[in-house]
Amino acid sequence: MLSSMMLRLTASRLSSTPVPRVAAYAVSGSSQRCFTKKVDMSEDEKHQEWVKFQQSIAVKGFETGQETEIKKAGKRRGGKKFRKKHERELARQAAEKADMIAGGGEFPAESFSDEETEALLKEAWGNLPERTGKRGTNHLKREKLRWGLKRAYDAKKKRERIIKHEDTMARRSAVAHACRSIRETAEDVRQAELEYREKIYRQWASNMVNAKNKKI
């Protein structure tokens, strides 16, 4: 009933109130660009026209969230700052009216006394179902021992694999070191072998010549 009366009152006010220039020129597309060239209104004038329009359709006794106050011009930055300011204003109004004024989607927290809290806790604990059937304590103990043995066995095998890997790497490193040392000294060994062969050949040749001379 109350809402229908408010709708009728708002409709009558809208029909009798002239639409401001801001609403009249709120069109889109190419028409908006044409109108903006003809009408050059500052932001303050637009804001004042809009506030006047909101004041003309405002209904006394009801908080509809309309913008009915002219704000100062300037940068509108710092959303958190303005939100805190609005909350302080609501708190001040609540203190004056001795009532709770909450914003959209905000409700006062429900509080309980010590007796009510104790009664609620007692009710909650009392509604817990009683434990029935076996608890499986021995089964949990057996599972704990079994998994403990399994983890110990796995740790032992892991240590064995680590030791085997270290031994394999030590053998490979020894072979690689031996091959590297052989490659480094191979040229000297070849040269010494050639010198030794030449020495043997010369000694054999001298022996053969000496044997022929003795026969002659």
C-alpha positions in Angstrom: 0.0 0.0 0.0 2.8 2.4 1.0 4.9 1.6 -2.1 1.9 2.2 -4.4 1.3 5.5 -2.8 5.0 6.5 -3.2 4.9 5.4 -6.9 1.8 7.6 -7.5 3.3 10.6 -5.7 6.6 10.2 -7.7 4.8 9.9 -11.0 2.7 13.0 -10.3 5.8 15.0 -9.4 7.6 13.8 -12.5 4.7 14.8 -14.7 4.5 18.3 -13.2 8.3 18.9 -13.0 10.1 20.1 -16.2 13.0 17.9 -17.2 16.4 19.6 -16.9 18.6 20.2 -19.9 21.0 17.4 -18.7 18.3 14.8 -19.0 16.9 16.3 -22.2 20.3 16.0 -24.0 21.1 12.5 -22.6 20.9 10.8 -26.0 23.4 8.6 -27.7 25.1 8.3 -31.1 25.5 11.1 -33.6 22.6 13.1 -32.0 24.6 13.3 -28.8 27.6 14.7 -30.6 25.5 17.3 -32.4 23.9 18.5 -29.1 27.2 18.7 -27.3 28.4 21.1 -29.9 25.4 23.4 -29.4 25.2 23.2 -25.6 28.4 23.8 -23.7 27.7 23.3 -20.0 30.3 23.0 -17.4 30.5 20.1 -14.9 29.3 22.4 -12.1 26.2 23.5 -14.0 25.4 19.9 -14.9 25.8 18.8 -11.3 23.5 21.7 -10.1 20.8 20.9 -12.6 20.9 17.2 -11.6 20.7 18.0 -7.9 17.8 20.3 -8.5 16.0 17.5 -10.4 16.7 15.0 -7.6 15.4 17.5 -5.0 12.2 18.1 -7.0 11.3 14.3 -7.0 12.5 13.6 -3.5 10.0 12.2 -1.0 10.2 13.5 2.6 10.4 10.8 5.3 12.1 8.2 3.1 15.8 7.7 2.5 16.1 6.7 -1.1 19.8 7.4 -1.6 19.2 10.4 -3.9 21.8 13.1 -4.4 20.1 16.2 -3.0 23.1 18.2 -1.9 25.4 20.2 -4.2 29.0 19.1 -3.9 32.0 21.2 -4.4 33.8 21.0 -7.7 37.2 19.4 -7.8 38.8 16.0 -8.4 36.9 13.1 -7.1 39.7 10.9 -6.0 40.3 8.8 -2.9 37.3 6.4 -2.8 38.3 5.0 0.5 38.5 8.4 2.0 35.0 9.3 1.0 33.7 5.9 2.1 35.1 6.4 5.5 33.6 9.9 5.7 30.2 8.5 4.8 30.5 5.9 7.5 31.4 8.5 10.0 28.4 10.5 9.0 26.1 7.5 9.4 27.6 6.9 12.8 27.0 10.5 13.8 23.4 10.3 12.7 23.0 7.0 14.6 24.3 8.6 17.7 21.9 11.5 17.4 18.9 9.2 16.8 20.0 6.5 19.2 19.5 3.9 16.4 21.5 1.9 14.1 21.8 3.2 10.5 23.5 0.7 8.3 24.6 1.1 4.7 23.6 -1.2 1.9 24.3 -4.8 2.7 25.7 -4.0 6.2 24.0 -5.2 9.4 25.0 -4.9 13.0 26.8 -7.9 14.5 24.7 -10.0 16.8 26.2 -10.3 20.3 25.4 -12.7 23.1 25.9 -12.5 26.8 28.0 -15.0 28.8 24.9 -16.9 29.9 23.6 -17.2 26.4 27.0 -18.3 25.1 27.3 -20.9 27.8 23.8 -22.2 27.0 24.5 -22.4 23.2 27.8 -24.3 23.8 26.0 -26.7 26.2 23.3 -27.3 23.5 25.9 -27.8 20.8 27.9 -30.4 22.9 24.6 -32.0 23.9 23.6 -32.6 20.3 26.7 -34.5 19.4 25.9 -38.2 18.7 27.2 -40.8 21.2 30.0 -43.0 20.0 28.8 -46.5 19.2 30.7 -49.6 17.9 34.4 -50.3 17.9 36.9 -47.5 17.6 39.5 -49.5 15.8 42.4 -48.5 18.1 44.3 -51.8 17.7 43.9 -51.7 13.9 45.4 -48.2 13.9 48.3 -49.4 16.0 49.0 -52.3 13.6 48.8 -50.0 10.7 51.2 -47.5 12.3 53.7 -50.3 13.0 53.3 -51.8 9.5 53.8 -48.4 7.8 56.8 -47.7 10.1 58.5 -51.0 9.1 57.8 -50.2 5.4 59.3 -46.8 5.6 62.3 -48.2 7.4 62.8 -50.8 4.7 62.4 -48.2 2.0 65.0 -46.0 3.7 67.4 -48.9 4.0 67.0 -49.8 0.3 67.5 -46.1 -0.6 70.8 -46.0 1.3 71.9 -49.2 -0.5 71.1 -47.6 -3.9 73.0 -44.5 -2.9 76.1 -46.5 -1.9 75.9 -48.6 -5.1 75.7 -45.5 -7.2 78.6 -43.9 -5.4 80.7 -47.1 -6.0 79.8 -47.1 -9.7 80.7 -43.4 -10.1 84.0 -44.1 -8.3 84.9 -46.9 -10.7 83.9 -44.7 -13.7 86.0 -41.9 -12.4 89.0 -44.1 -11.9 88.7 -45.4 -15.5 88.3 -41.9 -16.8 91.4 -40.7 -14.9 93.5 -43.6 -16.1 92.5 -43.0 -19.7 93.2 -39.3 -19.4 96.7 -40.0 -17.9 97.5 -42.5 -20.7 96.4 -40.0 -23.4 98.6 -37.3 -21.8 101.8 -39.5 -21.7 101.2 -41.4 -25.0 103.4 -39.1 -27.1 106.4 -39.5 -24.7 106.0 -43.2 -24.7 105.9 -43.4 -28.5 109.1 -41.3 -28.7 110.9 -43.5 -26.1 109.8 -46.6 -28.0 111.2 -45.3 -31.3 114.5 -44.4 -29.7 114.7 -47.8 -28.2 114.1 -49.5 -31.5 116.7 -47.4 -33.3 119.2 -48.3 -30.6 118.4 -52.0 -31.0 118.7 -51.8 -34.7 122.1 -50.1 -34.5 123.4 -52.6 -32.0 122.3 -55.5 -34.2 123.9 -53.9 -37.3 127.2 -53.4 -35.5 127.2 -57.0 -34.3 126.6 -58.3 -37.9 129.5 -56.2 -39.2 131.8 -57.4 -36.5 130.9 -61.0 -37.2 131.7 -60.6 -40.9 135.1 -59.1 -40.1 136.0 -61.9 -37.8 135.2 -64.5 -40.6 137.4 -62.7 -43.0 
